[in-house]
Amino acid sequence: MALPYAVFNTELIQMQHYLADQQKNTTVFLGMYFMVKD
């Protein structure tokens, strides 16, 4: 039963990286938007 857990754990880590990237992109986008808006 160790293998399915390892696969699940890997996918969880990848999802966390993906969400962190999305959050970073949103922050950058909003920063650029407000800089242009000023």
C-alpha positions as CSV (number, residue, x, y, z in Angstrom):
1,M,0.0,0.0,0.0
2,A,3.0,2.3,0.0
3,L,3.0,2.9,-3.7
4,P,-0.5,4.4,-4.1
5,Y,0.3,6.7,-1.2
6,A,3.5,7.8,-2.9
7,V,1.7,8.5,-6.1
8,F,-1.0,10.5,-4.3
9,N,1.6,12.4,-2.4
10,T,3.4,13.3,-5.6
11,E,0.2,14.6,-7.2
12,L,-0.6,16.6,-4.1
13,I,2.9,18.2,-4.2
14,Q,2.4,19.0,-7.9
15,M,-1.0,20.5,-7.3
16,Q,0.5,22.7,-4.5
17,H,3.2,23.9,-6.9
18,Y,0.5,24.6,-9.6
19,L,-1.6,26.5,-7.2
20,A,1.4,28.5,-5.9
21,D,2.2,29.4,-9.6
22,Q,-1.3,30.5,-10.3
23,Q,-1.3,32.7,-7.2
24,K,2.0,34.2,-8.1
25,N,0.7,34.9,-11.7
26,T,-2.4,36.5,-10.3
27,T,-0.3,38.7,-8.0
28,V,2.0,39.8,-10.8
29,F,-1.0,40.5,-13.1
30,L,-2.7,42.6,-10.4
31,G,0.5,44.4,-9.7
32,M,1.0,45.3,-13.3
33,Y,-2.7,46.2,-13.7
34,F,-2.5,48.7,-10.8
35,M,0.8,50.1,-11.9
36,V,-0.7,50.8,-15.4
37,K,-3.9,52.2,-13.8
38,D,-2.1,54.8,-11.7
